[in-house]
Amino acid sequence: MTDQLSHEYTPGLHGHITHTEFASTEPQATRDWCVAVFPWKFQAPFQSPQGDYHLFAYSEQGGGGIRQTADGESPGSIPTVHVDDADATHRAALAAGAESVMEPHDVMPGVRVAVVRAPGGVVLGLSGPTA
């Protein structure tokens, strides 16, 4: 978790995909490419477990981040669904047949996330406010 950033929960977006995380073998190159191609606004990178995390916004209500791939992870993206309660939605997802990829945890002040693998293998993030 970082003290550098915080986020205030946006009500009314439950079920919307509001964040997409890109796992890249070359995060800075991916960031540079996105800057050249899209009108996204990037913040200064901050440290994550995989190194620099490049947070961007494509609108007032959505954005994403670019990070280094983890050991053994293939490059790709994970869409994150805005939820009212990450813990409750994580439990509901598991009860409905998903597998937990990452248990709910706080990533910055105001943001609690979890990751699940839905039936069929699709990986989705869940992002809600901290308690």
N, CA, C and O atoms as CSV, one atom per row, in Angstrom:
chain,resi,resn,atom,element,x,y,z
A,1,MET,N,N,0.856,-1.176,0.000
A,1,MET,CA,C,0.000,0.000,0.000
A,1,MET,C,C,0.897,1.233,0.000
A,1,MET,O,O,1.977,1.227,0.591
A,2,THR,N,N,0.449,2.262,-0.652
A,2,THR,CA,C,1.239,3.487,-0.729
A,2,THR,C,C,0.531,4.631,-0.022
A,2,THR,O,O,-0.695,4.734,-0.062
A,3,ASP,N,N,1.310,5.492,0.627
A,3,ASP,CA,C,0.746,6.676,1.263
A,3,ASP,C,C,0.708,7.843,0.285
A,3,ASP,O,O,0.106,8.879,0.566
A,4,GLN,N,N,1.353,7.670,-0.859
A,4,GLN,CA,C,1.481,8.728,-1.849
A,4,GLN,C,C,0.144,9.045,-2.511
A,4,GLN,O,O,-0.122,10.208,-2.814
A,5,LEU,N,N,-0.681,8.071,-2.738
A,5,LEU,CA,C,-1.940,8.241,-3.444
A,5,LEU,C,C,-3.105,7.870,-2.548
A,5,LEU,O,O,-2.953,7.128,-1.577
A,6,SER,N,N,-4.248,8.389,-2.883
A,6,SER,CA,C,-5.488,7.966,-2.241
A,6,SER,C,C,-6.592,8.115,-3.272
A,6,SER,O,O,-6.418,8.755,-4.309
A,7,HIS,N,N,-7.709,7.523,-2.971
A,7,HIS,CA,C,-8.832,7.561,-3.904
A,7,HIS,C,C,-10.118,7.650,-3.112
A,7,HIS,O,O,-10.283,6.971,-2.098
A,8,GLU,N,N,-11.010,8.474,-3.569
A,8,GLU,CA,C,-12.321,8.575,-2.953
A,8,GLU,C,C,-13.300,7.761,-3.790
A,8,GLU,O,O,-13.380,7.932,-5.006
A,9,TYR,N,N,-14.036,6.886,-3.139
A,9,TYR,CA,C,-14.985,6.002,-3.808
A,9,TYR,C,C,-16.045,6.798,-4.561
A,9,TYR,O,O,-16.561,7.795,-4.058
A,10,THR,N,N,-16.360,6.349,-5.763
A,10,THR,CA,C,-17.385,6.990,-6.594
A,10,THR,C,C,-18.650,6.145,-6.550
A,10,THR,O,O,-18.690,5.080,-7.166
A,11,PRO,N,N,-19.691,6.591,-5.837
A,11,PRO,CA,C,-20.932,5.810,-5.778
A,11,PRO,C,C,-21.637,5.801,-7.130
A,11,PRO,O,O,-21.425,6.685,-7.961
A,12,GLY,N,N,-22.468,4.802,-7.336
A,12,GLY,CA,C,-23.274,4.726,-8.547
A,12,GLY,C,C,-22.618,4.008,-9.709
A,12,GLY,O,O,-23.207,3.926,-10.787
A,13,LEU,N,N,-21.410,3.482,-9.520
A,13,LEU,CA,C,-20.731,2.785,-10.611
A,13,LEU,C,C,-20.624,1.280,-10.381
A,13,LEU,O,O,-19.887,0.598,-11.093
A,14,HIS,N,N,-21.354,0.755,-9.391
A,14,HIS,CA,C,-21.290,-0.680,-9.086
A,14,HIS,C,C,-21.543,-1.478,-10.366
A,14,HIS,O,O,-22.553,-1.285,-11.044
A,15,GLY,N,N,-20.616,-2.371,-10.682
A,15,GLY,CA,C,-20.744,-3.214,-11.868
A,15,GLY,C,C,-20.074,-2.658,-13.110
A,15,GLY,O,O,-19.997,-3.355,-14.121
A,16,HIS,N,N,-19.583,-1.421,-13.069
A,16,HIS,CA,C,-18.886,-0.834,-14.216
A,16,HIS,C,C,-17.412,-1.231,-14.185
A,16,HIS,O,O,-16.816,-1.325,-13.112
A,17,ILE,N,N,-16.829,-1.462,-15.349
A,17,ILE,CA,C,-15.385,-1.658,-15.427
A,17,ILE,C,C,-14.761,-0.264,-15.424
A,17,ILE,O,O,-14.937,0.508,-16.367
A,18,THR,N,N,-14.033,0.046,-14.359
A,18,THR,CA,C,-13.491,1.398,-14.194
A,18,THR,C,C,-11.967,1.428,-14.122
A,18,THR,O,O,-11.378,2.506,-14.033
A,19,HIS,N,N,-11.325,0.272,-14.158
A,19,HIS,CA,C,-9.863,0.215,-14.084
A,19,HIS,C,C,-9.414,-1.000,-14.882
A,19,HIS,O,O,-10.031,-2.063,-14.810
A,20,THR,N,N,-8.350,-0.841,-15.633
A,20,THR,CA,C,-7.748,-1.952,-16.360
A,20,THR,C,C,-6.260,-1.955,-16.050
A,20,THR,O,O,-5.578,-0.943,-16.212
A,21,GLU,N,N,-5.769,-3.095,-15.607
A,21,GLU,CA,C,-4.357,-3.200,-15.265
A,21,GLU,C,C,-3.631,-3.964,-16.359
A,21,GLU,O,O,-4.018,-5.074,-16.723
A,22,PHE,N,N,-2.568,-3.354,-16.877
A,22,PHE,CA,C,-1.734,-4.001,-17.885
A,22,PHE,C,C,-0.491,-4.559,-17.209
A,22,PHE,O,O,0.231,-3.831,-16.528
A,23,ALA,N,N,-0.242,-5.853,-17.397
A,23,ALA,CA,C,0.999,-6.475,-16.954
A,23,ALA,C,C,1.903,-6.526,-18.181
A,23,ALA,O,O,1.557,-7.150,-19.184
A,24,SER,N,N,3.056,-5.872,-18.103
A,24,SER,CA,C,3.946,-5.725,-19.250
A,24,SER,C,C,5.357,-6.203,-18.915
A,24,SER,O,O,5.817,-6.053,-17.783
A,25,THR,N,N,6.035,-6.774,-19.898
A,25,THR,CA,C,7.444,-7.125,-19.716
A,25,THR,C,C,8.316,-5.877,-19.760
A,25,THR,O,O,9.462,-5.903,-19.312
A,26,GLU,N,N,7.773,-4.771,-20.306
A,26,GLU,CA,C,8.485,-3.502,-20.380
A,26,GLU,C,C,7.510,-2.364,-20.053
A,26,GLU,O,O,7.054,-1.666,-20.959
A,27,PRO,N,N,7.184,-2.171,-18.762
A,27,PRO,CA,C,6.174,-1.184,-18.379
A,27,PRO,C,C,6.444,0.227,-18.905
A,27,PRO,O,O,5.516,0.890,-19.368
A,28,GLN,N,N,7.677,0.697,-18.844
A,28,GLN,CA,C,7.968,2.049,-19.315
A,28,GLN,C,C,7.721,2.158,-20.818
A,28,GLN,O,O,7.195,3.170,-21.283
A,29,ALA,N,N,8.090,1.139,-21.578
A,29,ALA,CA,C,7.846,1.157,-23.026
A,29,ALA,C,C,6.345,1.137,-23.319
A,29,ALA,O,O,5.877,1.814,-24.235
A,30,THR,N,N,5.594,0.360,-22.538
A,30,THR,CA,C,4.137,0.333,-22.717
A,30,THR,C,C,3.547,1.690,-22.388
A,30,THR,O,O,2.683,2.185,-23.112
A,31,ARG,N,N,4.009,2.304,-21.290
A,31,ARG,CA,C,3.540,3.643,-20.916
A,31,ARG,C,C,3.850,4.644,-22.024
A,31,ARG,O,O,2.979,5.416,-22.428
A,32,ASP,N,N,5.084,4.633,-22.515
A,32,ASP,CA,C,5.475,5.566,-23.573
A,32,ASP,C,C,4.609,5.388,-24.817
A,32,ASP,O,O,4.212,6.368,-25.448
A,33,TRP,N,N,4.322,4.150,-25.162
A,33,TRP,CA,C,3.479,3.861,-26.326
A,33,TRP,C,C,2.063,4.409,-26.099
A,33,TRP,O,O,1.489,5.029,-26.994
A,34,CYS,N,N,1.507,4.185,-24.917
A,34,CYS,CA,C,0.159,4.683,-24.603
A,34,CYS,C,C,0.114,6.215,-24.689
A,34,CYS,O,O,-0.849,6.778,-25.207
A,35,VAL,N,N,1.152,6.886,-24.183
A,35,VAL,CA,C,1.212,8.353,-24.243
A,35,VAL,C,C,1.199,8.822,-25.700
A,35,VAL,O,O,0.567,9.828,-26.023
A,36,ALA,N,N,1.895,8.096,-26.577
A,36,ALA,CA,C,1.973,8.479,-27.988
A,36,ALA,C,C,0.666,8.223,-28.739
A,36,ALA,O,O,0.372,8.903,-29.722
A,37,VAL,N,N,-0.108,7.258,-28.285
A,37,VAL,CA,C,-1.292,6.828,-29.033
A,37,VAL,C,C,-2.606,7.358,-28.464
A,37,VAL,O,O,-3.522,7.676,-29.223
A,38,PHE,N,N,-2.710,7.457,-27.138
A,38,PHE,CA,C,-3.971,7.804,-26.489
A,38,PHE,C,C,-3.856,9.106,-25.701
A,38,PHE,O,O,-2.759,9.477,-25.284
A,39,PRO,N,N,-4.970,9.802,-25.492
A,39,PRO,CA,C,-4.928,11.047,-24.705
A,39,PRO,C,C,-5.077,10.797,-23.204
A,39,PRO,O,O,-5.751,11.561,-22.513
A,40,TRP,N,N,-4.457,9.742,-22.704
A,40,TRP,CA,C,-4.547,9.404,-21.290
A,40,TRP,C,C,-3.635,10.306,-20.474
A,40,TRP,O,O,-2.598,10.764,-20.953
A,41,LYS,N,N,-4.038,10.553,-19.234
A,41,LYS,CA,C,-3.258,11.358,-18.297
A,41,LYS,C,C,-2.565,10.417,-17.309
A,41,LYS,O,O,-3.226,9.676,-16.582
A,42,PHE,N,N,-1.244,10.451,-17.288
A,42,PHE,CA,C,-0.468,9.610,-16.384
A,42,PHE,C,C,-0.009,10.399,-15.172
A,42,PHE,O,O,0.360,11.568,-15.285
A,43,GLN,N,N,-0.032,9.758,-14.014
A,43,GLN,CA,C,0.560,10.317,-12.803
A,43,GLN,C,C,2.013,9.853,-12.739
A,43,GLN,O,O,2.413,8.951,-13.474
A,44,ALA,N,N,2.785,10.460,-11.876
A,44,ALA,CA,C,4.151,9.975,-11.644
A,44,ALA,C,C,4.063,8.539,-11.139
A,44,ALA,O,O,3.175,8.227,-10.345
A,45,PRO,N,N,4.958,7.659,-11.578
A,45,PRO,CA,C,4.895,6.270,-11.117
A,45,PRO,C,C,5.132,6.172,-9.612
A,45,PRO,O,O,5.813,7.010,-9.021
A,46,PHE,N,N,4.561,5.140,-9.009
A,46,PHE,CA,C,4.825,4.861,-7.603
A,46,PHE,C,C,5.228,3.401,-7.481
A,46,PHE,O,O,4.988,2.607,-8.391
A,47,GLN,N,N,5.834,3.049,-6.366
A,47,GLN,CA,C,6.337,1.694,-6.167
A,47,GLN,C,C,5.226,0.711,-5.834
A,47,GLN,O,O,4.350,0.992,-5.016
A,48,SER,N,N,5.278,-0.448,-6.483
A,48,SER,CA,C,4.392,-1.576,-6.204
A,48,SER,C,C,5.288,-2.789,-5.975
A,48,SER,O,O,6.502,-2.687,-6.147
A,49,PRO,N,N,4.728,-3.927,-5.595
A,49,PRO,CA,C,5.576,-5.110,-5.398
A,49,PRO,C,C,6.381,-5.497,-6.650
A,49,PRO,O,O,7.450,-6.094,-6.526
A,50,GLN,N,N,5.884,-5.164,-7.851
A,50,GLN,CA,C,6.591,-5.491,-9.091
A,50,GLN,C,C,7.458,-4.328,-9.603
A,50,GLN,O,O,8.010,-4.421,-10.700
A,51,GLY,N,N,7.587,-3.242,-8.839
A,51,GLY,CA,C,8.359,-2.091,-9.295
A,51,GLY,C,C,7.453,-0.904,-9.562
A,51,GLY,O,O,6.392,-0.774,-8.950
A,52,ASP,N,N,7.871,-0.038,-10.475
A,52,ASP,CA,C,7.081,1.154,-10.794
A,52,ASP,C,C,5.690,0.782,-11.290
A,52,ASP,O,O,5.534,-0.110,-12.124
A,53,TYR,N,N,4.681,1.477,-10.769
A,53,TYR,CA,C,3.295,1.314,-11.213
A,53,TYR,C,C,2.895,2.629,-11.862
A,53,TYR,O,O,2.950,3.686,-11.233
A,54,HIS,N,N,2.492,2.555,-13.125
A,54,HIS,CA,C,2.156,3.743,-13.912
A,54,HIS,C,C,0.635,3.887,-13.958
A,54,HIS,O,O,-0.030,3.201,-14.735
A,55,LEU,N,N,0.096,4.759,-13.144
A,55,LEU,CA,C,-1.348,4.958,-13.036
A,55,LEU,C,C,-1.800,5.991,-14.068
A,55,LEU,O,O,-1.185,7.047,-14.214
A,56,PHE,N,N,-2.890,5.668,-14.787
A,56,PHE,CA,C,-3.406,6.594,-15.799
A,56,PHE,C,C,-4.914,6.741,-15.667
A,56,PHE,O,O,-5.591,5.893,-15.087
A,57,ALA,N,N,-5.428,7.844,-16.223
A,57,ALA,CA,C,-6.874,8.089,-16.287
A,57,ALA,C,C,-7.238,8.352,-17.733
A,57,ALA,O,O,-6.546,9.092,-18.432
A,58,TYR,N,N,-8.328,7.741,-18.181
A,58,TYR,CA,C,-8.839,8.033,-19.523
A,58,TYR,C,C,-10.131,8.826,-19.446
A,58,TYR,O,O,-10.650,9.276,-20.468
A,59,SER,N,N,-10.654,9.001,-18.238
A,59,SER,CA,C,-11.843,9.815,-18.014
A,59,SER,C,C,-11.898,10.147,-16.530
A,59,SER,O,O,-11.032,9.736,-15.758
A,60,GLU,N,N,-12.922,10.894,-16.139
A,60,GLU,CA,C,-13.105,11.201,-14.715
A,60,GLU,C,C,-13.486,9.956,-13.916
A,60,GLU,O,O,-13.327,9.926,-12.696
A,61,GLN,N,N,-13.988,8.934,-14.602
A,61,GLN,CA,C,-14.484,7.753,-13.892
A,61,GLN,C,C,-13.765,6.464,-14.261
A,61,GLN,O,O,-14.232,5.382,-13.905
A,62,GLY,N,N,-12.650,6.552,-14.959
A,62,GLY,CA,C,-11.971,5.318,-15.316
A,62,GLY,C,C,-10.526,5.530,-15.689
A,62,GLY,O,O,-10.108,6.621,-16.075
A,63,GLY,N,N,-9.783,4.467,-15.565
A,63,GLY,CA,C,-8.376,4.501,-15.903
A,63,GLY,C,C,-7.764,3.143,-15.686
A,63,GLY,O,O,-8.425,2.116,-15.840
A,64,GLY,N,N,-6.505,3.140,-15.331
A,64,GLY,CA,C,-5.835,1.876,-15.126
A,64,GLY,C,C,-4.411,2.073,-14.672
A,64,GLY,O,O,-4.018,3.147,-14.217
A,65,GLY,N,N,-3.652,1.008,-14.806
A,65,GLY,CA,C,-2.258,1.042,-14.414
A,65,GLY,C,C,-1.452,0.068,-15.242
A,65,GLY,O,O,-1.980,-0.895,-15.798
A,66,ILE,N,N,-0.171,0.335,-15.309
A,66,ILE,CA,C,0.762,-0.535,-16.021
A,66,ILE,C,C,1.824,-0.961,-15.022
A,66,ILE,O,O,2.410,-0.129,-14.330
A,67,ARG,N,N,2.065,-2.265,-14.954
A,67,ARG,CA,C,3.054,-2.798,-14.017
A,67,ARG,C,C,3.872,-3.886,-14.706
A,67,ARG,O,O,3.518,-4.377,-15.778
A,68,GLN,N,N,4.969,-4.243,-14.059
A,68,GLN,CA,C,5.838,-5.327,-14.523
A,68,GLN,C,C,5.117,-6.662,-14.337
A,68,GLN,O,O,4.415,-6.863,-13.346
A,69,THR,N,N,5.292,-7.560,-15.286
A,69,THR,CA,C,4.751,-8.910,-15.120
A,69,THR,C,C,5.432,-9.569,-13.916
A,69,THR,O,O,6.604,-9.319,-13.635
A,70,ALA,N,N,4.690,-10.397,-13.227
A,70,ALA,CA,C,5.245,-11.177,-12.123
A,70,ALA,C,C,5.969,-12.392,-12.703
A,70,ALA,O,O,5.758,-12.746,-13.863
A,71,ASP,N,N,6.816,-13.024,-11.906
A,71,ASP,CA,C,7.517,-14.224,-12.359
A,71,ASP,C,C,6.524,-15.255,-12.872
A,71,ASP,O,O,5.573,-15.609,-12.175
A,72,GLY,N,N,6.742,-15.732,-14.083
A,72,GLY,CA,C,5.882,-16.751,-14.676
A,72,GLY,C,C,4.592,-16.222,-15.276
A,72,GLY,O,O,3.831,-16.992,-15.861
A,73,GLU,N,N,4.324,-14.925,-15.147
A,73,GLU,CA,C,3.094,-14.335,-15.669
A,73,GLU,C,C,3.305,-13.898,-17.115
A,73,GLU,O,O,4.350,-13.342,-17.452
A,74,SER,N,N,2.328,-14.145,-17.955
A,74,SER,CA,C,2.358,-13.659,-19.333
A,74,SER,C,C,1.835,-12.229,-19.374
A,74,SER,O,O,0.992,-11.860,-18.557
A,75,PRO,N,N,2.324,-11.415,-20.317
A,75,PRO,CA,C,1.765,-10.076,-20.466
A,75,PRO,C,C,0.266,-10.153,-20.746
A,75,PRO,O,O,-0.203,-11.095,-21.386
A,76,GLY,N,N,-0.470,-9.179,-20.273
A,76,GLY,CA,C,-1.919,-9.171,-20.500
A,76,GLY,C,C,-2.571,-8.057,-19.723
A,76,GLY,O,O,-1.901,-7.149,-19.231
A,77,SER,N,N,-3.886,-8.130,-19.614
A,77,SER,CA,C,-4.627,-7.112,-18.881
A,77,SER,C,C,-5.708,-7.760,-18.034
A,77,SER,O,O,-6.205,-8.844,-18.340
A,78,ILE,N,N,-6.055,-7.065,-16.967
A,78,ILE,CA,C,-7.127,-7.512,-16.072
A,78,ILE,C,C,-8.107,-6.355,-15.916
A,78,ILE,O,O,-7.746,-5.310,-15.375
A,79,PRO,N,N,-9.341,-6.529,-16.383
A,79,PRO,CA,C,-10.345,-5.493,-16.131
A,79,PRO,C,C,-10.783,-5.566,-14.670
A,79,PRO,O,O,-10.897,-6.649,-14.095
A,80,THR,N,N,-11.024,-4.409,-14.088
A,80,THR,CA,C,-11.439,-4.340,-12.695
A,80,THR,C,C,-12.821,-3.708,-12.615
A,80,THR,O,O,-13.071,-2.632,-13.159
A,81,VAL,N,N,-13.706,-4.407,-11.922
A,81,VAL,CA,C,-15.093,-3.980,-11.783
A,81,VAL,C,C,-15.258,-3.199,-10.484
A,81,VAL,O,O,-14.829,-3.647,-9.421
A,82,HIS,N,N,-15.878,-2.035,-10.580
A,82,HIS,CA,C,-16.165,-1.163,-9.434
A,82,HIS,C,C,-17.301,-1.803,-8.632
A,82,HIS,O,O,-18.373,-2.071,-9.175
A,83,VAL,N,N,-17.067,-2.045,-7.350
A,83,VAL,CA,C,-18.084,-2.677,-6.500
A,83,VAL,C,C,-18.264,-1.859,-5.225
A,83,VAL,O,O,-17.391,-1.079,-4.844
A,84,ASP,N,N,-19.387,-2.045,-4.587
A,84,ASP,CA,C,-19.665,-1.312,-3.351
A,84,ASP,C,C,-18.892,-1.857,-2.159
A,84,ASP,O,O,-18.633,-1.128,-1.202
A,85,ASP,N,N,-18.514,-3.157,-2.208
A,85,ASP,CA,C,-17.824,-3.805,-1.096
A,85,ASP,C,C,-16.991,-4.944,-1.668
A,85,ASP,O,O,-17.543,-5.970,-2.066
A,86,ALA,N,N,-15.668,-4.781,-1.716
A,86,ALA,CA,C,-14.793,-5.792,-2.311
A,86,ALA,C,C,-14.867,-7.119,-1.559
A,86,ALA,O,O,-14.852,-8.182,-2.180
A,87,ASP,N,N,-14.948,-7.068,-0.236
A,87,ASP,CA,C,-15.010,-8.307,0.543
A,87,ASP,C,C,-16.301,-9.072,0.272
A,87,ASP,O,O,-16.266,-10.277,0.022
A,88,ALA,N,N,-17.434,-8.386,0.320
A,88,ALA,CA,C,-18.727,-9.049,0.093
A,88,ALA,C,C,-18.827,-9.567,-1.343
A,88,ALA,O,O,-19.336,-10.665,-1.568
A,89,THR,N,N,-18.353,-8.797,-2.302
A,89,THR,CA,C,-18.412,-9.238,-3.696
A,89,THR,C,C,-17.469,-10.407,-3.926
A,89,THR,O,O,-17.797,-11.322,-4.683
A,90,HIS,N,N,-16.309,-10.395,-3.291
A,90,HIS,CA,C,-15.370,-11.519,-3.385
A,90,HIS,C,C,-16.031,-12.786,-2.852
A,90,HIS,O,O,-15.954,-13.838,-3.487
A,91,ARG,N,N,-16.680,-12.695,-1.690
A,91,ARG,CA,C,-17.378,-13.865,-1.120
A,91,ARG,C,C,-18.492,-14.337,-2.055
A,91,ARG,O,O,-18.652,-15.539,-2.265
A,92,ALA,N,N,-19.260,-13.406,-2.617
A,92,ALA,CA,C,-20.353,-13.772,-3.541
A,92,ALA,C,C,-19.803,-14.429,-4.796
A,92,ALA,O,O,-20.388,-15.382,-5.310
A,93,ALA,N,N,-18.678,-13.922,-5.291
A,93,ALA,CA,C,-18.061,-14.508,-6.485
A,93,ALA,C,C,-17.628,-15.943,-6.218
A,93,ALA,O,O,-17.841,-16.820,-7.056
A,94,LEU,N,N,-17.023,-16.190,-5.060
A,94,LEU,CA,C,-16.599,-17.546,-4.711
A,94,LEU,C,C,-17.798,-18.473,-4.544
A,94,LEU,O,O,-17.772,-19.619,-4.993
A,95,ALA,N,N,-18.844,-17.975,-3.900
A,95,ALA,CA,C,-20.052,-18.776,-3.703
A,95,ALA,C,C,-20.713,-19.129,-5.039
A,95,ALA,O,O,-21.383,-20.155,-5.154
A,96,ALA,N,N,-20.521,-18.276,-6.040
A,96,ALA,CA,C,-21.103,-18.508,-7.363
A,96,ALA,C,C,-20.191,-19.332,-8.273
A,96,ALA,O,O,-20.522,-19.558,-9.436
A,97,GLY,N,N,-19.037,-19.786,-7.749
A,97,GLY,CA,C,-18.190,-20.683,-8.524
A,97,GLY,C,C,-16.846,-20.137,-8.970
A,97,GLY,O,O,-16.114,-20.833,-9.674
A,98,ALA,N,N,-16.496,-18.921,-8.589
A,98,ALA,CA,C,-15.183,-18.371,-8.956
A,98,ALA,C,C,-14.109,-18.928,-8.024
A,98,ALA,O,O,-14.409,-19.471,-6.960
A,99,GLU,N,N,-12.857,-18.784,-8.442
A,99,GLU,CA,C,-11.703,-19.112,-7.603
A,99,GLU,C,C,-11.042,-17.799,-7.200
A,99,GLU,O,O,-11.032,-16.842,-7.975
A,100,SER,N,N,-10.498,-17.754,-6.010
A,100,SER,CA,C,-9.781,-16.559,-5.571
A,100,SER,C,C,-8.369,-16.565,-6.145
A,100,SER,O,O,-7.638,-17.545,-6.002
A,101,VAL,N,N,-7.992,-15.476,-6.788
A,101,VAL,CA,C,-6.625,-15.281,-7.282
A,101,VAL,C,C,-5.865,-14.415,-6.284
A,101,VAL,O,O,-4.682,-14.639,-6.028
A,102,MET,N,N,-6.555,-13.423,-5.722
A,102,MET,CA,C,-5.964,-12.533,-4.721
A,102,MET,C,C,-7.052,-12.146,-3.728
A,102,MET,O,O,-8.091,-11.609,-4.111
A,103,GLU,N,N,-6.808,-12.418,-2.465
A,103,GLU,CA,C,-7.756,-12.084,-1.404
A,103,GLU,C,C,-7.925,-10.562,-1.302
A,103,GLU,O,O,-7.023,-9.819,-1.688
A,104,PRO,N,N,-9.062,-10.092,-0.791
A,104,PRO,CA,C,-9.249,-8.641,-0.626
A,104,PRO,C,C,-8.166,-8.024,0.255
A,104,PRO,O,O,-7.807,-8.570,1.298
A,105,HIS,N,N,-7.653,-6.874,-0.187
A,105,HIS,CA,C,-6.651,-6.145,0.579
A,105,HIS,C,C,-6.653,-4.682,0.143
A,105,HIS,O,O,-7.071,-4.361,-0.969
A,106,ASP,N,N,-6.191,-3.809,1.015
A,106,ASP,CA,C,-6.103,-2.383,0.715
A,106,ASP,C,C,-4.850,-2.129,-0.117
A,106,ASP,O,O,-3.776,-2.636,0.206
A,107,VAL,N,N,-4.985,-1.341,-1.191
A,107,VAL,CA,C,-3.829,-1.004,-2.024
A,107,VAL,C,C,-3.396,0.443,-1.842
A,107,VAL,O,O,-2.251,0.789,-2.133
A,108,MET,N,N,-4.287,1.279,-1.369
A,108,MET,CA,C,-3.993,2.674,-1.046
A,108,MET,C,C,-5.151,3.178,-0.211
A,108,MET,O,O,-6.202,2.538,-0.176
A,109,PRO,N,N,-4.991,4.294,0.455
A,109,PRO,CA,C,-6.115,4.825,1.218
A,109,PRO,C,C,-7.341,5.015,0.315
A,109,PRO,O,O,-7.283,5.713,-0.697
A,110,GLY,N,N,-8.435,4.388,0.702
A,110,GLY,CA,C,-9.680,4.513,-0.048
A,110,GLY,C,C,-9.954,3.399,-1.033
A,110,GLY,O,O,-11.050,3.338,-1.589
A,111,VAL,N,N,-8.978,2.496,-1.275
A,111,VAL,CA,C,-9.165,1.457,-2.296
A,111,VAL,C,C,-8.835,0.072,-1.743
A,111,VAL,O,O,-7.738,-0.170,-1.240
A,112,ARG,N,N,-9.809,-0.827,-1.847
A,112,ARG,CA,C,-9.648,-2.227,-1.449
A,112,ARG,C,C,-9.938,-3.085,-2.674
A,112,ARG,O,O,-10.966,-2.901,-3.326
A,113,VAL,N,N,-9.047,-4.018,-2.996
A,113,VAL,CA,C,-9.197,-4.823,-4.199
A,113,VAL,C,C,-9.099,-6.309,-3.897
A,113,VAL,O,O,-8.583,-6.724,-2.860
A,114,ALA,N,N,-9.610,-7.093,-4.832
A,114,ALA,CA,C,-9.478,-8.549,-4.838
A,114,ALA,C,C,-9.465,-8.959,-6.302
A,114,ALA,O,O,-9.847,-8.182,-7.177
A,115,VAL,N,N,-9.021,-10.189,-6.565
A,115,VAL,CA,C,-9.021,-10.710,-7.930
A,115,VAL,C,C,-9.575,-12.126,-7.888
A,115,VAL,O,O,-9.218,-12.921,-7.019
A,116,VAL,N,N,-10.457,-12.430,-8.845
A,116,VAL,CA,C,-11.058,-13.759,-8.948
A,116,VAL,C,C,-10.914,-14.290,-10.376
A,116,VAL,O,O,-10.736,-13.535,-11.331
A,117,ARG,N,N,-10.997,-15.619,-10.481
A,117,ARG,CA,C,-11.067,-16.280,-11.780
A,117,ARG,C,C,-12.477,-16.849,-11.896
A,117,ARG,O,O,-12.843,-17.789,-11.191
A,118,ALA,N,N,-13.255,-16.267,-12.790
A,118,ALA,CA,C,-14.647,-16.686,-12.981
A,118,ALA,C,C,-14.681,-18.031,-13.711
A,118,ALA,O,O,-13.694,-18.411,-14.341
A,119,PRO,N,N,-15.806,-18.758,-13.635
A,119,PRO,CA,C,-15.931,-19.969,-14.413
A,119,PRO,C,C,-15.608,-19.674,-15.888
A,119,PRO,O,O,-16.053,-18.670,-16.443
A,120,GLY,N,N,-14.838,-20.557,-16.498
A,120,GLY,CA,C,-14.391,-20.342,-17.861
A,120,GLY,C,C,-12.993,-19.757,-17.921
A,120,GLY,O,O,-12.421,-19.629,-19.003
A,121,GLY,N,N,-12.425,-19.393,-16.755
A,121,GLY,CA,C,-11.044,-18.934,-16.690
A,121,GLY,C,C,-10.814,-17.451,-16.770
A,121,GLY,O,O,-9.665,-17.016,-16.692
A,122,VAL,N,N,-11.853,-16.645,-16.923
A,122,VAL,CA,C,-11.694,-15.192,-17.035
A,122,VAL,C,C,-11.284,-14.609,-15.679
A,122,VAL,O,O,-11.913,-14.886,-14.658
A,123,VAL,N,N,-10.222,-13.797,-15.686
A,123,VAL,CA,C,-9.736,-13.152,-14.473
A,123,VAL,C,C,-10.294,-11.737,-14.420
A,123,VAL,O,O,-10.181,-10.972,-15.378
A,124,LEU,N,N,-10.904,-11.401,-13.271
A,124,LEU,CA,C,-11.488,-10.071,-13.061
A,124,LEU,C,C,-11.045,-9.524,-11.714
A,124,LEU,O,O,-10.979,-10.247,-10.721
A,125,GLY,N,N,-10.742,-8.228,-11.702
A,125,GLY,CA,C,-10.467,-7.547,-10.444
A,125,GLY,C,C,-11.761,-6.994,-9.876
A,125,GLY,O,O,-12.711,-6.732,-10.613
A,126,LEU,N,N,-11.794,-6.821,-8.577
A,126,LEU,CA,C,-12.914,-6.206,-7.866
A,126,LEU,C,C,-12.340,-5.065,-7.061
A,126,LEU,O,O,-11.384,-5.266,-6.311
A,127,SER,N,N,-12.893,-3.873,-7.192
A,127,SER,CA,C,-12.358,-2.723,-6.489
A,127,SER,C,C,-13.483,-1.967,-5.793
A,127,SER,O,O,-14.459,-1.559,-6.422
A,128,GLY,N,N,-13.327,-1.787,-4.481
A,128,GLY,CA,C,-14.313,-1.063,-3.698
A,128,GLY,C,C,-13.627,-0.171,-2.685
A,128,GLY,O,O,-12.399,-0.136,-2.610
A,129,PRO,N,N,-14.405,0.540,-1.915
A,129,PRO,CA,C,-13.822,1.439,-0.912
A,129,PRO,C,C,-13.264,0.657,0.286
A,129,PRO,O,O,-13.690,-0.463,0.569
A,130,THR,N,N,-12.315,1.267,0.970
A,130,THR,CA,C,-11.837,0.678,2.208
A,130,THR,C,C,-12.884,0.922,3.285
A,130,THR,O,O,-13.704,1.834,3.179
A,131,ALA,N,N,-12.842,0.103,4.308
A,131,ALA,CA,C,-13.843,0.196,5.377
A,131,ALA,C,C,-13.644,1.428,6.220
A,131,ALA,O,O,-14.400,1.659,7.163
